[in-house]
Amino acid sequence: MSLTTDRIAAELLEEALLTLEQVTTGVMAVAIQASRKPEQGPRVRQLLGDLLALLQQAEEEELESYSGE
């Protein structure tokens, strides 16, 4: 790996961690709000399910791209 490639990898990991922090903060804010308004519970559960499904789809697509090499 060249220094440039190492730097790109490090920047990608840093960006992933920052994004994860933002997602965590957002999910917690939505969950706290829904805990105060139970009628929002089903909507929040749907949001959480959709987020997990999106991540699973991205993981599957990534694995498929490796098997195609």
Order of alpha helices (4+ residues) and beta strands (2+ residues): alpha-alpha
